[in-house]
Amino acid sequence: MPIPCRPRAAAVTATAVLLSSLVAGCAQDAGSGGSGDLTEQKLSWKDCPAPSQSEGGGSAPSPLPDGDPWSCATMKAPLDWDDPEGDTIDLALVRARASGDKSRRIGSLIFNFGGPGGSGVSTLPAFGDEYATLRTRYDLVSFDPRGVGRSAGVRCENDQQLDAFFQQDATPDDAAERTALLDSTRKFNAACEKHSKKMLPRVRTTDAARDMDLMRQVLGDDRLHYFGISYGTELGGVYAHLFPKKVGRAVFDAVVDPTQTSEQGSLGQARGFQRALDNFAKDCTSKLEDCPVGDTAQDVEARIAALLKRLDAKPVPGIFPRSLTQSAATNGIAQALYSQDFWEYLTEGLEQAYDGDGRILMLLSDLMNGRSENGEYSNSVAANVSINCADDKPRYTTADVERKLPQFRAASALFGDFMAWSMVGCTDWAVPGAADHPEVSAPGSAPILVVGNTGDPATPYEGARKMADALGRGVGIELTYKGQGHGAYGSKSPCVQRAVDGYLLNGTTPADGTVCS
């Protein structure tokens, strides 16, 4: 499976509590009926329920720090944008009203937190206090994109099948293991077609972008004000291409490179995660106290490589009844590299795994895969695969992967095989992919602030310049943050936050090429 480029923020908080304790000791089907003029629909905002399991589960959102509540609604959108008068689906929305003087309210600020496959309805309330400054002039709004969570969420395999799917050997060493991987992938893809056949052709990013323009109109805004993170930057770029004159103030953070094919994106992620692992190893061994997982950065990575090789031959106990396999350990290590705040858990997880205890690395892997403590999965992986396979035209064979393996291994000795074999995920997909890469050129658009993080593992920082250039002259304004982790605004860098807040609140863009340390 590919490593999704998403922050998975809502799940991180709950899982951090579980990790700390270890260190110390409903899908919705498409509706029917004519749509009429959907721009005239009125949303019925009500108290938010607890997130559905497809959105990741958990409790209903608590009130904001000032006591204001979160409200939820559903918006009808065409099932098929080529037939806008046909059947409709319901899209789930969440909102916090602007807290400041109503006379200074700009409009709604719509968030997409990435994935593809992340639930905005569960993520925005979990981190709403981080956007308190932006809320002074905006209603904060997010949504489950089509195919995600409660927005006609796609379904593939059940929880028991997914447990087996994620235990498979994702880096086959011989013909038998290659056959097993391909059979498992075909089974997963066939389950997606069986359970979600009607939705699979209709979850492309272009469809979600059209949903956002409908959302803009229903919310009463002349222009779309937008904050996209990770995959949300691709969605924002596609929106800007389709509706350049409707772009208001927009920020892209943790930027997807829109010029890459899926193969190039996987190779870029291999480099990005390797760079993040290098930074983790250097950080651990540069501290005054001894690094418990290696004496030098090279030693840290050599010991991790040796661990993964041992797990390939003999997994260790994980979270009963599952074992920590090589694939689960690699996935868990990658998840910890999304945030420098998780490096301490990676250190503890590696220490425990060296001693035969795989619980922490397995918890991290579960976080990546959307698995709750109770063994139930969100639909984030099903949505991630469905959207990626609907978007990406290339289909790769085992021969393609084997031919490219040397290049991937050169990019990362630890993640290269994992990322290379992820390319077969769409090979037997039920619907064709749309294009080699997204189209984001947006002549005539308002400026878009594009923020790249030099230590980002999932969306390597080189993609920010590529996005800024692809948006077009005078549209893409690049800001670089010299930091670690996935994204920049959430790092709480005063420099980044001043630049982003200054643009969204006051319309002031920093100079193109500004660098924040």
JOKA-V16663 format. One record per pair of residues at least 4 apart in sequence whose C-alpha atoms are under 7 Angstrom apart, sorted by sequence separation. I is the first residue (numbers start at 1). J is the second residue. D is the distance in Angstrom with one decimal. If there is no record, write none. Layout:
# JOKA-V16663
((I & J & D) (I & J & D))
This chain:
# JOKA-V16663
((8 & 12 & 6.4) (11 & 15 & 6.2) (12 & 16 & 5.9) (13 & 17 & 6.8) (14 & 18 & 6.8) (15 & 19 & 6.1) (16 & 20 & 6.0) (17 & 21 & 6.4) (18 & 22 & 6.4) (19 & 23 & 6.1) (20 & 24 & 6.1) (21 & 25 & 6.0) (51 & 55 & 5.7) (52 & 56 & 6.5) (53 & 57 & 4.2) (63 & 67 & 5.3) (64 & 68 & 5.3) (80 & 84 & 6.3) (101 & 105 & 6.8) (114 & 118 & 5.8) (119 & 123 & 6.2) (120 & 124 & 5.7) (122 & 126 & 6.7) (123 & 127 & 6.6) (124 & 128 & 5.5) (128 & 132 & 6.7) (131 & 135 & 6.3) (132 & 136 & 6.8) (134 & 138 & 6.2) (135 & 139 & 6.0) (144 & 148 & 5.5) (147 & 151 & 5.8) (148 & 152 & 6.7) (149 & 153 & 4.9) (157 & 161 & 5.7) (158 & 162 & 6.1) (159 & 163 & 6.3) (160 & 164 & 6.6) (161 & 165 & 6.1) (162 & 166 & 6.1) (163 & 167 & 6.4) (164 & 168 & 6.5) (173 & 177 & 6.3) (174 & 178 & 6.2) (175 & 179 & 6.2) (176 & 180 & 6.3) (177 & 181 & 6.2) (178 & 182 & 6.2) (179 & 183 & 6.0) (180 & 184 & 6.1) (181 & 185 & 6.2) (182 & 186 & 6.1) (183 & 187 & 6.2) (184 & 188 & 6.3) (185 & 189 & 6.1) (186 & 190 & 6.0) (187 & 191 & 6.2) (188 & 192 & 6.5) (189 & 193 & 6.5) (190 & 194 & 6.1) (191 & 195 & 6.1) (192 & 196 & 5.6) (193 & 197 & 4.6) (196 & 200 & 6.3) (199 & 203 & 6.5) (203 & 207 & 6.2) (204 & 208 & 6.6) (205 & 209 & 6.1) (206 & 210 & 6.3) (207 & 211 & 6.3) (208 & 212 & 6.3) (209 & 213 & 6.5) (210 & 214 & 6.4) (211 & 215 & 6.1) (212 & 216 & 6.1) (213 & 217 & 6.5) (214 & 218 & 6.2) (215 & 219 & 6.0) (216 & 220 & 6.4) (217 & 221 & 5.7) (228 & 232 & 4.2) (229 & 233 & 5.5) (231 & 235 & 6.4) (232 & 236 & 6.0) (233 & 237 & 6.0) (234 & 238 & 6.2) (235 & 239 & 6.2) (236 & 240 & 6.2) (237 & 241 & 6.2) (238 & 242 & 6.3) (239 & 243 & 5.8) (240 & 244 & 4.6) (243 & 247 & 6.9) (260 & 264 & 5.3) (261 & 265 & 6.1) (262 & 266 & 6.1) (263 & 267 & 6.2) (264 & 268 & 6.0) (265 & 269 & 6.2) (266 & 270 & 6.3) (267 & 271 & 6.5) (268 & 272 & 6.1) (269 & 273 & 6.0) (270 & 274 & 6.1) (271 & 275 & 6.1) (272 & 276 & 6.3) (273 & 277 & 6.1) (274 & 278 & 6.1) (275 & 279 & 6.3) (276 & 280 & 6.2) (277 & 281 & 6.1) (278 & 282 & 6.1) (279 & 283 & 6.0) (280 & 284 & 6.2) (281 & 285 & 6.2) (282 & 286 & 5.9) (283 & 287 & 6.6) (291 & 295 & 6.4) (295 & 299 & 6.0) (296 & 300 & 6.2) (297 & 301 & 6.5) (298 & 302 & 6.1) (299 & 303 & 6.1) (300 & 304 & 6.3) (301 & 305 & 6.1) (302 & 306 & 6.2) (303 & 307 & 6.1) (304 & 308 & 6.2) (305 & 309 & 6.2) (306 & 310 & 6.2) (307 & 311 & 6.2) (308 & 312 & 6.2) (309 & 313 & 6.8) (310 & 314 & 5.9) (311 & 315 & 4.4) (318 & 322 & 5.7) (319 & 323 & 6.7) (324 & 328 & 5.9) (325 & 329 & 6.1) (326 & 330 & 6.2) (327 & 331 & 6.1) (328 & 332 & 6.0) (329 & 333 & 6.1) (330 & 334 & 6.2) (331 & 335 & 6.2) (332 & 336 & 6.4) (333 & 337 & 6.5) (334 & 338 & 7.0) (342 & 346 & 6.4) (343 & 347 & 6.2) (344 & 348 & 6.3) (345 & 349 & 5.8) (346 & 350 & 6.0) (347 & 351 & 6.2) (348 & 352 & 6.2) (349 & 353 & 6.0) (350 & 354 & 6.1) (351 & 355 & 6.6) (352 & 356 & 6.3) (353 & 357 & 4.7) (358 & 362 & 6.0) (359 & 363 & 6.1) (360 & 364 & 6.3) (361 & 365 & 6.2) (362 & 366 & 6.1) (363 & 367 & 6.2) (364 & 368 & 6.5) (365 & 369 & 6.3) (366 & 370 & 6.0) (367 & 371 & 6.1) (371 & 375 & 6.1) (372 & 376 & 5.3) (379 & 383 & 6.0) (380 & 384 & 5.9) (381 & 385 & 6.1) (382 & 386 & 6.1) (383 & 387 & 5.9) (384 & 388 & 6.1) (385 & 389 & 5.9) (386 & 390 & 6.1) (387 & 391 & 6.1) (388 & 392 & 5.9) (396 & 400 & 5.9) (397 & 401 & 6.5) (398 & 402 & 6.1) (399 & 403 & 6.1) (400 & 404 & 6.3) (401 & 405 & 6.0) (404 & 408 & 6.4) (405 & 409 & 6.0) (406 & 410 & 6.1) (407 & 411 & 6.4) (408 & 412 & 6.3) (409 & 413 & 4.9) (412 & 416 & 4.8) (415 & 419 & 6.1) (416 & 420 & 6.0) (417 & 421 & 6.1) (418 & 422 & 6.4) (456 & 460 & 5.2) (459 & 463 & 6.9) (462 & 466 & 6.7) (463 & 467 & 6.0) (464 & 468 & 6.1) (465 & 469 & 6.1) (466 & 470 & 6.0) (467 & 471 & 6.1) (468 & 472 & 6.7) (469 & 473 & 6.8) (471 & 475 & 5.9) (472 & 476 & 6.2) (489 & 493 & 6.8) (493 & 497 & 6.1) (494 & 498 & 5.9) (495 & 499 & 6.4) (496 & 500 & 6.2) (497 & 501 & 5.7) (498 & 502 & 5.6) (499 & 503 & 6.3) (500 & 504 & 6.2) (501 & 505 & 5.6) (502 & 506 & 5.3) (503 & 507 & 4.3) (510 & 514 & 6.7) (51 & 56 & 6.6) (52 & 57 & 5.1) (63 & 68 & 5.5) (64 & 69 & 6.1) (113 & 118 & 6.6) (135 & 140 & 6.2) (144 & 149 & 6.0) (146 & 151 & 5.1) (147 & 152 & 5.2) (148 & 153 & 4.4) (157 & 162 & 6.0) (172 & 177 & 4.8) (202 & 207 & 6.7) (216 & 221 & 5.5) (228 & 233 & 4.8) (260 & 265 & 5.8) (285 & 290 & 6.9) (294 & 299 & 5.2) (295 & 300 & 6.9) (311 & 316 & 6.9) (317 & 322 & 6.9) (318 & 323 & 4.4) (324 & 329 & 6.3) (352 & 357 & 4.9) (353 & 358 & 4.9) (366 & 371 & 4.9) (371 & 376 & 5.6) (372 & 377 & 6.0) (411 & 416 & 6.4) (456 & 461 & 6.3) (471 & 476 & 5.5) (492 & 497 & 6.7) (502 & 507 & 6.5) (503 & 508 & 4.4) (51 & 57 & 4.9) (63 & 69 & 4.5) (78 & 84 & 5.2) (144 & 150 & 6.6) (145 & 151 & 6.2) (146 & 152 & 6.1) (147 & 153 & 4.0) (148 & 154 & 6.7) (172 & 178 & 5.2) (285 & 291 & 5.1) (294 & 300 & 4.3) (317 & 323 & 4.5) (318 & 324 & 4.7) (336 & 342 & 5.1) (337 & 343 & 6.9) (352 & 358 & 6.4) (371 & 377 & 4.3) (502 & 508 & 5.5) (503 & 509 & 5.2) (50 & 57 & 7.0) (51 & 58 & 5.9) (63 & 70 & 6.3) (98 & 105 & 6.9) (113 & 120 & 6.3) (144 & 151 & 5.7) (146 & 153 & 6.8) (147 & 154 & 5.0) (216 & 223 & 7.0) (240 & 247 & 6.3) (284 & 291 & 5.4) (293 & 300 & 5.8) (316 & 323 & 5.6) (317 & 324 & 5.9) (336 & 343 & 6.1) (370 & 377 & 5.4) (371 & 378 & 6.5) (409 & 416 & 4.5) (454 & 461 & 5.0) (469 & 476 & 6.4) (481 & 488 & 6.5) (489 & 496 & 6.0) (50 & 58 & 6.2) (51 & 59 & 6.6) (78 & 86 & 6.6) (79 & 87 & 5.5) (112 & 120 & 6.2) (216 & 224 & 5.8) (228 & 236 & 6.3) (315 & 323 & 5.9) (316 & 324 & 5.3) (370 & 378 & 5.3) (408 & 416 & 4.5) (409 & 417 & 6.4) (453 & 461 & 5.2) (468 & 476 & 3.9) (488 & 496 & 6.9) (489 & 497 & 5.9) (50 & 59 & 4.8) (51 & 60 & 6.5) (61 & 70 & 6.8) (78 & 87 & 6.0) (79 & 88 & 4.7) (315 & 324 & 5.4) (408 & 417 & 6.6) (452 & 461 & 4.8) (468 & 477 & 6.1) (50 & 60 & 3.7) (78 & 88 & 4.3) (79 & 89 & 5.5) (285 & 295 & 6.3) (315 & 325 & 4.8) (336 & 346 & 5.9) (370 & 380 & 6.2) (468 & 478 & 6.2) (49 & 60 & 5.2) (50 & 61 & 7.0) (77 & 88 & 5.4) (78 & 89 & 6.2) (170 & 181 & 6.6) (285 & 296 & 5.7) (349 & 360 & 4.8) (499 & 510 & 6.3) (48 & 60 & 6.3) (76 & 88 & 6.1) (77 & 89 & 5.5) (169 & 181 & 6.8) (285 & 297 & 6.2) (349 & 361 & 5.3) (369 & 381 & 6.4) (405 & 417 & 6.6) (408 & 420 & 6.3) (452 & 464 & 5.2) (48 & 61 & 6.9) (76 & 89 & 5.6) (77 & 90 & 6.4) (168 & 181 & 7.0) (312 & 325 & 6.5) (333 & 346 & 6.6) (451 & 464 & 6.4) (465 & 478 & 6.5) (76 & 90 & 4.6) (311 & 325 & 5.5) (312 & 326 & 5.0) (450 & 464 & 6.1) (464 & 478 & 6.7) (75 & 90 & 5.5) (76 & 91 & 6.2) (282 & 297 & 5.1) (311 & 326 & 4.8) (405 & 420 & 6.4) (74 & 90 & 5.8) (75 & 91 & 5.1) (281 & 297 & 4.7) (74 & 91 & 5.3) (75 & 92 & 6.6) (74 & 92 & 4.6) (124 & 142 & 6.5) (308 & 326 & 5.2) (450 & 468 & 6.4) (73 & 92 & 6.1) (74 & 93 & 5.8) (165 & 184 & 6.7) (233 & 252 & 5.0) (281 & 300 & 6.0) (401 & 420 & 6.0) (73 & 93 & 5.3) (233 & 253 & 6.7) (401 & 421 & 6.3) (496 & 516 & 6.4) (72 & 93 & 5.5) (73 & 94 & 6.5) (121 & 142 & 5.9) (495 & 516 & 5.7) (48 & 70 & 6.4) (72 & 94 & 4.4) (120 & 142 & 5.1) (121 & 143 & 5.2) (224 & 246 & 6.1) (225 & 247 & 6.8) (233 & 255 & 5.6) (234 & 256 & 6.0) (47 & 70 & 6.6) (48 & 71 & 5.3) (71 & 94 & 5.7) (72 & 95 & 6.3) (120 & 143 & 4.7) (121 & 144 & 5.9) (223 & 246 & 4.7) (224 & 247 & 5.1) (225 & 248 & 4.9) (226 & 249 & 6.5) (227 & 250 & 5.8) (228 & 251 & 6.3) (229 & 252 & 6.0) (230 & 253 & 6.4) (233 & 256 & 6.3) (47 & 71 & 4.9) (48 & 72 & 5.0) (70 & 94 & 6.8) (71 & 95 & 5.3) (119 & 143 & 6.9) (120 & 144 & 5.2) (223 & 247 & 5.5) (224 & 248 & 5.0) (225 & 249 & 4.9) (226 & 250 & 4.6) (227 & 251 & 4.9) (228 & 252 & 4.9) (229 & 253 & 4.8) (230 & 254 & 4.7) (234 & 258 & 6.8) (46 & 71 & 5.2) (47 & 72 & 6.1) (70 & 95 & 5.8) (71 & 96 & 6.5) (119 & 144 & 4.9) (223 & 248 & 4.9) (225 & 250 & 5.5) (226 & 251 & 6.3) (227 & 252 & 6.1) (228 & 253 & 6.3) (229 & 254 & 5.7) (230 & 255 & 5.5) (231 & 256 & 6.4) (26 & 52 & 5.4) (45 & 71 & 5.6) (46 & 72 & 5.4) (70 & 96 & 5.1) (209 & 235 & 6.3) (230 & 256 & 6.2) (450 & 476 & 6.4) (26 & 53 & 6.0) (27 & 54 & 6.2) (45 & 72 & 5.3) (46 & 73 & 6.5) (69 & 96 & 6.8) (94 & 121 & 5.4) (396 & 423 & 6.3) (397 & 424 & 6.3) (447 & 474 & 6.5) (448 & 475 & 5.7) (449 & 476 & 6.2) (450 & 477 & 5.7) (451 & 478 & 6.0) (452 & 479 & 6.4) (453 & 480 & 6.0) (454 & 481 & 6.3) (26 & 54 & 5.4) (45 & 73 & 4.8) (93 & 121 & 6.1) (333 & 361 & 6.8) (336 & 364 & 6.7) (396 & 424 & 5.5) (447 & 475 & 4.3) (448 & 476 & 5.1) (449 & 477 & 4.9) (450 & 478 & 4.8) (451 & 479 & 4.8) (452 & 480 & 5.0) (453 & 481 & 4.7) (454 & 482 & 5.2) (455 & 483 & 5.5) (456 & 484 & 6.0) (457 & 485 & 6.7) (458 & 486 & 6.6) (44 & 73 & 5.7) (109 & 138 & 5.8) (119 & 148 & 6.4) (209 & 238 & 6.6) (332 & 361 & 4.9) (335 & 364 & 6.0) (441 & 470 & 5.4) (442 & 471 & 5.2) (443 & 472 & 6.2) (446 & 475 & 6.2) (447 & 476 & 6.1) (448 & 477 & 6.0) (449 & 478 & 6.2) (450 & 479 & 6.0) (451 & 480 & 5.8) (452 & 481 & 6.1) (453 & 482 & 5.9) (454 & 483 & 5.9) (455 & 484 & 4.3) (456 & 485 & 4.9) (457 & 486 & 6.4) (43 & 73 & 6.2) (108 & 138 & 5.2) (109 & 139 & 6.0) (110 & 140 & 6.4) (111 & 141 & 6.2) (112 & 142 & 6.4) (118 & 148 & 7.0) (119 & 149 & 6.0) (205 & 235 & 6.0) (209 & 239 & 5.0) (332 & 362 & 6.2) (335 & 365 & 6.7) (397 & 427 & 6.8) (440 & 470 & 6.3) (441 & 471 & 4.3) (442 & 472 & 6.3) (445 & 475 & 6.2) (447 & 477 & 6.8) (453 & 483 & 5.9) (454 & 484 & 7.0) (455 & 485 & 5.9) (456 & 486 & 4.8) (43 & 74 & 6.8) (106 & 137 & 5.6) (107 & 138 & 5.2) (108 & 139 & 4.6) (109 & 140 & 5.2) (110 & 141 & 4.8) (111 & 142 & 4.9) (117 & 148 & 5.6) (157 & 188 & 6.3) (395 & 426 & 6.2) (396 & 427 & 5.8) (440 & 471 & 5.7) (441 & 472 & 6.0) (453 & 484 & 6.9) (456 & 487 & 6.7) (43 & 75 & 6.5) (105 & 137 & 4.4) (106 & 138 & 5.7) (107 & 139 & 6.3) (108 & 140 & 6.0) (109 & 141 & 5.9) (110 & 142 & 5.4) (156 & 188 & 6.5) (206 & 238 & 6.5) (329 & 361 & 5.7) (332 & 364 & 4.5) (395 & 427 & 4.9) (104 & 137 & 6.1) (105 & 138 & 5.8) (108 & 141 & 6.5) (329 & 362 & 6.6) (332 & 365 & 3.9) (335 & 368 & 5.9) (479 & 512 & 6.6) (480 & 513 & 6.9) (157 & 191 & 5.8) (324 & 358 & 5.4) (328 & 362 & 6.2) (331 & 365 & 5.1) (453 & 487 & 6.1) (478 & 512 & 5.1) (479 & 513 & 5.6) (480 & 514 & 6.3) (481 & 515 & 5.9) (482 & 516 & 6.2) (483 & 517 & 6.9) (156 & 191 & 4.8) (453 & 488 & 5.9) (477 & 512 & 4.9) (478 & 513 & 5.3) (479 & 514 & 5.0) (480 & 515 & 4.7) (481 & 516 & 4.7) (482 & 517 & 4.8) (99 & 135 & 5.9) (100 & 136 & 4.4) (156 & 192 & 4.0) (329 & 365 & 7.0) (478 & 514 & 7.0) (479 & 515 & 5.9) (480 & 516 & 6.0) (481 & 517 & 5.9) (98 & 135 & 5.1) (99 & 136 & 4.9) (100 & 137 & 6.0) (155 & 192 & 5.9) (328 & 365 & 5.7) (389 & 426 & 5.5) (38 & 76 & 6.9) (98 & 136 & 5.5) (324 & 362 & 6.2) (38 & 77 & 7.0) (98 & 137 & 5.8) (156 & 195 & 6.1) (317 & 356 & 6.9) (318 & 357 & 6.4) (393 & 432 & 6.5) (98 & 138 & 4.9) (155 & 195 & 5.7) (316 & 356 & 5.6) (317 & 357 & 5.9) (318 & 358 & 4.2) (319 & 359 & 5.4) (389 & 429 & 6.9) (393 & 433 & 3.8) (98 & 139 & 4.4) (155 & 196 & 5.9) (316 & 357 & 6.5) (317 & 358 & 5.7) (318 & 359 & 4.6) (390 & 431 & 6.7) (392 & 433 & 4.6) (393 & 434 & 5.3) (97 & 139 & 4.4) (154 & 196 & 5.4) (316 & 358 & 6.2) (390 & 432 & 6.4) (391 & 433 & 5.0) (392 & 434 & 5.8) (393 & 435 & 4.7) (394 & 436 & 6.5) (35 & 78 & 6.8) (96 & 139 & 5.6) (97 & 140 & 6.5) (319 & 362 & 6.8) (390 & 433 & 4.5) (391 & 434 & 4.9) (392 & 435 & 5.5) (393 & 436 & 5.2) (95 & 139 & 6.7) (96 & 140 & 5.2) (318 & 362 & 6.0) (389 & 433 & 5.8) (390 & 434 & 6.2) (391 & 435 & 6.3) (392 & 436 & 5.8) (95 & 140 & 5.5) (96 & 141 & 6.7) (154 & 199 & 6.9) (392 & 437 & 6.7) (95 & 141 & 4.5) (94 & 141 & 5.6) (95 & 142 & 6.7) (307 & 354 & 6.9) (94 & 142 & 5.5) (30 & 79 & 6.9) (35 & 84 & 7.0) (36 & 85 & 6.1) (93 & 142 & 5.8) (94 & 143 & 6.1) (35 & 85 & 5.0) (93 & 143 & 4.3) (34 & 85 & 5.4) (35 & 86 & 6.0) (92 & 143 & 5.5) (93 & 144 & 6.7) (34 & 86 & 4.9) (35 & 87 & 6.5) (92 & 144 & 5.5) (33 & 86 & 6.6) (34 & 87 & 5.7) (35 & 88 & 6.2) (91 & 144 & 6.5) (33 & 87 & 5.1) (91 & 145 & 6.9) (293 & 347 & 6.7) (32 & 87 & 4.4) (33 & 88 & 6.8) (91 & 146 & 6.6) (31 & 87 & 6.2) (32 & 88 & 5.8) (147 & 203 & 6.0) (31 & 88 & 5.4) (146 & 203 & 6.0) (293 & 350 & 7.0) (30 & 88 & 6.5) (31 & 89 & 5.2) (92 & 150 & 6.0) (293 & 351 & 6.4) (30 & 89 & 4.9) (92 & 151 & 5.5) (91 & 151 & 4.4) (277 & 337 & 6.9) (90 & 151 & 5.8) (273 & 334 & 6.8) (276 & 337 & 6.2) (90 & 152 & 6.8) (146 & 208 & 6.4) (89 & 152 & 6.5) (145 & 208 & 6.3) (280 & 343 & 6.9) (55 & 119 & 5.6) (61 & 125 & 5.9) (64 & 129 & 7.0) (55 & 122 & 6.5) (51 & 122 & 6.1) (55 & 149 & 4.5) (54 & 149 & 4.7) (55 & 150 & 7.0) (54 & 150 & 6.9) (7 & 114 & 6.8) (6 & 114 & 4.8) (5 & 114 & 7.0) (6 & 115 & 4.4) (305 & 414 & 6.4) (5 & 115 & 5.7) (8 & 118 & 6.6) (4 & 115 & 6.0) (10 & 122 & 6.5) (10 & 123 & 4.7) (9 & 123 & 6.3) (107 & 221 & 6.3) (110 & 225 & 6.3) (111 & 226 & 6.0) (112 & 227 & 6.6) (113 & 228 & 6.2) (114 & 229 & 5.5) (116 & 231 & 5.8) (10 & 126 & 5.6) (109 & 225 & 5.0) (110 & 226 & 4.8) (111 & 227 & 4.8) (112 & 228 & 5.0) (113 & 229 & 4.9) (114 & 230 & 4.8) (115 & 231 & 5.5) (108 & 225 & 6.5) (109 & 226 & 5.3) (110 & 227 & 6.2) (111 & 228 & 5.7) (112 & 229 & 6.2) (113 & 230 & 6.7) (114 & 231 & 4.3) (109 & 227 & 6.9) (114 & 232 & 4.8) (113 & 232 & 5.8) (338 & 457 & 6.6) (112 & 232 & 4.9) (337 & 457 & 6.9) (27 & 149 & 6.3) (28 & 150 & 5.8) (30 & 152 & 5.9) (80 & 202 & 6.4) (27 & 150 & 5.6) (28 & 151 & 6.4) (29 & 152 & 5.0) (26 & 150 & 6.3) (28 & 152 & 4.3) (27 & 152 & 6.1) (28 & 153 & 5.7) (27 & 153 & 4.8) (81 & 207 & 6.8) (27 & 154 & 6.9) (262 & 392 & 6.6) (77 & 211 & 6.5) (270 & 408 & 7.0) (274 & 412 & 5.5) (271 & 411 & 5.1) (267 & 408 & 6.1) (270 & 411 & 6.1) (271 & 412 & 6.0) (274 & 415 & 6.9) (270 & 412 & 5.8) (340 & 484 & 6.2) (270 & 415 & 5.6) (339 & 484 & 7.0) (340 & 485 & 5.7) (270 & 416 & 5.6) (339 & 485 & 4.3) (338 & 485 & 4.9) (339 & 486 & 6.2) (337 & 485 & 6.6) (338 & 486 & 5.1) (270 & 419 & 6.2) (267 & 419 & 7.0) (266 & 419 & 5.7) (266 & 420 & 6.9) (170 & 327 & 5.8) (167 & 325 & 6.5) (169 & 327 & 6.0) (167 & 327 & 6.9) (263 & 423 & 6.8) (167 & 328 & 6.7) (39 & 214 & 6.3) (261 & 436 & 5.3) (261 & 437 & 5.4) (41 & 218 & 6.6) (260 & 437 & 5.9) (39 & 217 & 6.0) (40 & 218 & 6.7) (259 & 437 & 6.1) (39 & 218 & 5.4) (258 & 437 & 6.2) (276 & 455 & 6.1) (258 & 438 & 5.7) (276 & 456 & 7.0) (276 & 457 & 5.6) (275 & 457 & 6.9) (204 & 387 & 5.6) (203 & 387 & 5.6) (272 & 456 & 6.5) (273 & 457 & 4.4) (272 & 457 & 4.1) (273 & 458 & 6.6) (200 & 386 & 6.4) (204 & 390 & 5.5) (205 & 391 & 6.7) (272 & 458 & 6.1) (203 & 390 & 6.8) (204 & 391 & 5.5) (269 & 457 & 6.5) (272 & 460 & 5.3) (201 & 390 & 6.5) (269 & 458 & 5.5) (269 & 459 & 6.8) (269 & 460 & 6.8) (268 & 460 & 6.8) (255 & 451 & 6.9) (251 & 448 & 5.8) (252 & 449 & 6.1) (253 & 450 & 6.2) (254 & 451 & 6.4) (255 & 452 & 6.1) (241 & 439 & 6.8) (244 & 442 & 5.4) (247 & 445 & 6.0) (248 & 446 & 6.2) (250 & 448 & 5.1) (251 & 449 & 4.7) (252 & 450 & 4.8) (253 & 451 & 4.8) (254 & 452 & 5.6) (241 & 440 & 4.8) (244 & 443 & 6.7) (245 & 444 & 6.3) (247 & 446 & 5.9) (249 & 448 & 6.8) (250 & 449 & 6.4) (251 & 450 & 6.0) (252 & 451 & 6.0) (253 & 452 & 6.4) (254 & 453 & 6.6) (238 & 438 & 6.8) (240 & 440 & 6.6) (241 & 441 & 5.3) (244 & 444 & 5.9) (245 & 445 & 5.5) (238 & 439 & 6.1) (241 & 442 & 4.5) (244 & 445 & 4.4) (238 & 440 & 5.0) (240 & 442 & 5.5) (237 & 440 & 4.7) (256 & 459 & 5.5) (255 & 459 & 5.8) (240 & 445 & 6.8) (254 & 459 & 5.8) (257 & 463 & 4.0) (256 & 463 & 5.6) (257 & 464 & 6.7) (259 & 466 & 7.0) (255 & 463 & 5.8) (255 & 464 & 5.2) (257 & 466 & 5.9) (258 & 467 & 6.0) (257 & 467 & 5.8) (159 & 375 & 7.0) (159 & 376 & 5.7) (159 & 377 & 6.1) (6 & 230 & 5.9) (155 & 379 & 6.6) (5 & 230 & 6.2) (6 & 231 & 6.8) (154 & 379 & 7.0) (5 & 231 & 6.6) (153 & 379 & 7.0) (156 & 382 & 6.0) (155 & 382 & 6.2) (154 & 382 & 6.4) (154 & 383 & 6.0) (230 & 459 & 6.8) (149 & 379 & 6.3) (201 & 431 & 6.1) (148 & 379 & 6.7) (148 & 380 & 6.8) (254 & 486 & 6.2) (254 & 487 & 4.4) (253 & 487 & 5.7) (254 & 488 & 6.9) (148 & 383 & 5.7) (253 & 488 & 6.5) (147 & 383 & 5.9) (193 & 430 & 6.4) (189 & 428 & 6.9) (185 & 425 & 6.3) (189 & 429 & 6.0) (186 & 428 & 6.2) (171 & 417 & 5.9) (171 & 418 & 5.7) (170 & 418 & 6.3) (171 & 421 & 6.4) (170 & 421 & 6.8) (249 & 504 & 5.8) (118 & 380 & 5.8) (117 & 380 & 4.5) (117 & 381 & 6.6) (117 & 383 & 4.8) (116 & 383 & 6.8) (117 & 384 & 4.7) (116 & 384 & 4.9) (115 & 384 & 6.2) (116 & 387 & 6.6) (56 & 370 & 6.7) (56 & 378 & 4.7) (54 & 377 & 7.0) (55 & 378 & 5.5) (53 & 377 & 7.0) (54 & 378 & 4.0) (55 & 379 & 6.8) (23 & 348 & 6.6) (53 & 378 & 5.5) (54 & 379 & 4.8) (19 & 345 & 7.0) (7 & 338 & 6.9) (22 & 360 & 7.0) (19 & 360 & 6.4) (11 & 367 & 6.7) (134 & 501 & 6.7) (137 & 505 & 6.8) (134 & 505 & 6.8) (2 & 419 & 6.3) (2 & 422 & 4.7) (1 & 422 & 4.8) (1 & 425 & 6.5) (5 & 458 & 5.1) (5 & 459 & 6.6) (7 & 486 & 6.6))
